[in-house]
Amino acid sequence: MPHPPRTLTHDGKTLPIAVWAKRTRIPVNTIRSRIDKQGWSVADALGTPVTTKFSPRRKRAVDAPKPCPPLKTHEKSGQAYCRWWDGGKERWRYFGEAGTRQAADEYRRFQMEWAARGTPPPPGGGLHVGELVVQYLAHVDHYYVKDGKPTPERHAQRAAVGVLSTLYGETLVEEFRAAHLRAVIAAMIERGWSRKTINGHKWRVTNCFSWGVGHDLVPPDVAARLEHVENLQRGRTTAPDYPPILAAPMDDVEATIPHLHEQENRRVVLEAMVRTHLVIGCRPHELCAMTRDAIDTNAGDGLWCFRYDKHKNRHRETARGVKNIWIGEHAQALMRPHLDAAGENDRIWVLPPVDGGSRSTPVTRGYYGYLVGLACERAKVTPWTPHQLRHNRATEVERRYESDAHAAAAIGDTPRVAAEVYVDPNDAVARRIAREMG
């Protein structure tokens, strides 16, 4: 039989403690604590209201748009106006004589500006850098999203403007100068960030002000000044330069393959992945995303074609929407057993169940890199990553055809990126010219 509810007698009434809690608006646990632990009388426990000074308050979500302030009439002047709070400051906007067509049109324009920004239109001047950063980050959170998930650029943007806000959050936007941007760069150097990272962050800070110009938050001359701040140059700054990423040494790759997994049937899948990756040179996430239905095995000329519709540059105006990754005879032989074993819409690269288990494991980009890293440790070789195999392919093609354009076509990138990022430095062409032409 359950215990009877606890009752309290107060003002000549005996009621359950839960009823007293509803009548007094004091939580049951507070009443119990006052009587049982703090020694209060029943009258004091039920008659003393709860202080709300330290009670948690429900805050509006940061991303929730503020409603447009209503139109009002100023009693003394007869002017139409509205008033709101932003950043702890009271803002006002006047629209002309109340009741006139001009005031109605001005307020309508104000409403559209408010809806377009999702934030209060700033009054004439007075916007602080910290306020600009808050509005810019709202844009960043909305813009840098791919397939419903934030991209790495979103985190990079936050890191860059975070330093800006820390140093100059209270500075007026119109007072921000090139010297201030150089101070932001100096703070990044003190944090030990690399030269390449700082140059990227400098662009992001500048872009914050350029975005503000396009939304009438920043005077154009402020953003124009920042465009003339030079990047950090190699050898002329204390910011470190990390060694460039090169192709993975083939001896290390071959030594790693036998250690990709202890279970033989899983190791076979991973070895086929690595060797296919070496041949086609795509990005790791593109390789992992291969599905049977996305591979055209009758693409002509004895080739297969993997049509990838989630490539990184598909949002650009010049993008075709789908990236074609061509697969030749060598890669086909490596992929065919896994393609035949896959269902119609299933992933190609799937690890069989662990011994004694019944669940297969699709290989994701992160898991692919993790397994390669473990294999490097077991093989006791210099660690390499799956993305370096893209460098291997670009370098191999460039060496054969002596052309950055050919290397770019092989990996599906631009000649400039292929030359600057993926192809290992080489003097073979210069050596041949010197040998043949003196």
Secondary structure, 3 states (H helix, E strand, C coil): CCCCCCEEEECCEEEEHHHHHHHHCCCHHHHHHHHHHCCCCHHHHHHCCCCCCCCCCCCCCCCCCCCCCCCEECCCCCEEEEEEEECCEEEEEEEEECCCHHHHHHHHHHHHHHHHHCCCCCCCCCCEHHHHHHHHHHHHHHHCEECCEECHHHHHHHHHHHHHHHHHCCCEHHHCCHHHHHHHHHHHHHCCCCHHHHHHHHHHHHHHHHHHHHCCCCCHHHHHHHCCCCCCCCCCCCCCCCCCCCCCCHHHHHHHHHHCCCCHHHHHHHHHHHHHHHHHCCCHHHHHCCEHHHEECCCCCCCEEEEECCCCCCCCCCCCCCEEEEECHHHHHHHHHHHHHCCCCCECCEECCCCCCCCCEECCHHHHHHHHHHHHHHHCCCCCCCCHHHHHHHHHHHHHHCCHHHHHHHHCCCHHHHHHHHCCCCCHHHHHHHHHHC
